[in-house]
Amino acid sequence: MTEGGAAVEPLVRLGVFVSVLIAMAAWELLAPRRHQAHGRTSRWPSNLGIVALDSLIVRVLFPAGAVGAALWAESQGLGLFRLLDAPFWAAVPLTVVLLDLAIWAQHRVFHAVPALWRLHRMHHTDLEFDVTTGLRFHPVEIVLSMVIKIAVVIALGAPALGVLVFEVLLNACSMFSHGNVRLPGWIDQALRRVIVTPDMHRVHHSVIREETDSNFGFCLSVWDRWFGTYRAEPAAGQLGFTIGIETFRDPAELRLDRLLTQPFRADKARTDKPQDDKPRVLPAE
């Protein structure tokens, strides 16, 4: 991928983003998985406002993005793939897989470290779960995530094409895995052996902390299975469990200004005794 190709990268990503967003929104209207007490009119303006703000900040702070970092690393001869003289045909898919693993690990760390959880929890304070929830991340978290992603790209010496493919897939998979959409059970079970499905990731947005701290993947489902954080279903079932976290359940917290200040306000629920005193057992597949 050349510098000229990198120049059209934002257009490629925007085109895929808009297409997937429209497709998922239509799917949610035609075949919703759960009834939503808090509808689109109360949530979507803030959720879409957050993604617009995030995109602006990233473009200002990282005008070349992760793809630009890949091109720079190539020009400097940096990275593991160049050290190993990995062929291009292998480096591209490996880039996608290893970056997905890095994002999975980052997500898990953001749940484990209190200061990082304060940033990430804004993603979890949505009172419903749909395609826009997958776009709702605090700007500070987005900046930190980009720094981590660029560091991994440079360390790998990842080819720019692989980085672009990953960026497009990550965005599309995040919207898909957060969709309030209904899939036949057999299709869901088949898909989740490879990718994260909405029913699989929805568990991660449970108000019960033991369930919140599971199913961290956005794209590939293998990492949760391998590292023991996979949970097949919420204890109360897909239609019976509560989405969100104990703190910030006031609908006023759905406003954009309130979302931006949430990291700087207390989250007593995260430090209190867990709701369920039973030993944590992850259900088998």
Secondary structure, DSSP 8 states (H G I E B T S, - for coil): --HHHHHTHHHHHHHHHHHHHHHHHHHHHHSBSS--SS-HHHHHHHHHHHHHHHHHHHHHH-TTHHHHHHHHHHHHT-SHHHHTT--HHHHHHHHHHHHHHHHHHHHHHHHHSHHHHHHHHHHH--SS-SGGGGG---HHHHHHHHHHHHHHHHHHT--HHHHHHHHHHHHHHHHHHT--B---HHHHHHHTTTB--HHHHHGGGBSSHHHHTS---SSBSHHHHHTT---SS-TT-TTTS-BS-SS--SGGGGSHHHHHHGGGS--HHHHS--S--S-------
